[in-house]
Amino acid sequence: MTPHIEAKKDDIADIVLMPGDPLRAKFIAENFLENVKQVNGVRNMLMFTGEYKGKRISVCGSGMGVPSIGIYSYELYKFYDVDTIIRVGSAGAYSSDLKVYDVVLATESYSDSTAFPKLVLNEDTHVTYSSNSINDKLRAAANSLDIKLHEARIHSSDVFYSARPLDETIKVTQAKCVEMESTGLFTNAKATGKNAACILSISDHLITGELTSAQQRQTTFSDMINIALESVL
């Protein structure tokens, strides 16, 4: 047990799917896994372990932002012997190449701040990277499911409500979409010698203004979930 996770060590599988929303973790567990057991409820950060086609998998919420995923991913890697975390999240599109519900594989993440990599790795960098080996498995899974998988640098933003103009943000980050957690996950994976990847469903478009509802984000991103699950078999 840790200050934030009440699960016993063997309650967590060595492969974790990690949505930000704990209710999305509940939805994934109840609709995609068998023999499901809830293993954490501390602070309502719901975590579940079950089986997908006989493969033991945990689904764990991370909360919003680098500080939150930074805590949960580190504790899972360090104290629960988790080997691989695949973030399955939502993102806002910066590019006309992307449409709502498209699935994006993050090849790298740009953060506005260098604080997290500096404090965890002593690396003064804005850019962190996902694990190539896990990305290859996600690519293969998407191909087998005949689902188009966009690949891109993503923006891991520290601020949801920013005063910086969008065109300036896009120029600075050179990213095609934005979320708020991947920098924390990728940094912790490197710090602990583990694996991390991030696939995202486009939930809204910052150029066109197209939106999805909170309920849609929680329950309809099935392409992303199927890719993640098939990749671990």
C-alpha angles and dihedrals in degrees: 000000000000131000088268106031123055096186120118114245095256092047091079122071121225090246119060132187108206122197118177095231113070089209089058087053088054091048093050093047094048097043105034107028136064130215090023124188126184107231103175136035102154109136086356089282091146120211128179138184124204143129133279112195088335094311115122111234136168125213113204131179117230104190123224127311138013096286092057099044087040090064098042098042092047093050092048093049097041106035104023099042092237109172102189134026120187113193111216107190149139127263142187116238122238095178136068086222088074129069132192110283093022114137119233128196111209110225091177140355130226118207125195088220132050092201100103098048089041094053096040103035103014086239118137097210139129094203128071129176140225123228114277093210093056092043089056090054091049091050091051092048093050090049093050090050092046091236119145110240117198116206122210152140107266131207114238098199126202092200130053096186105045129176091206112105113254095236090055091049091052091049093049098044099036085210131142097211142009137232132148112235116049098089091060092048097046092046093051092048090055092044093053099036092245136125130264137175136170130210120178138194115217106243099173140007119231092197102046098027093233112156144189125208126247089252092052091049090051098048115018108057092098097142091061093047094048092051092050094048095046091049093064097055 
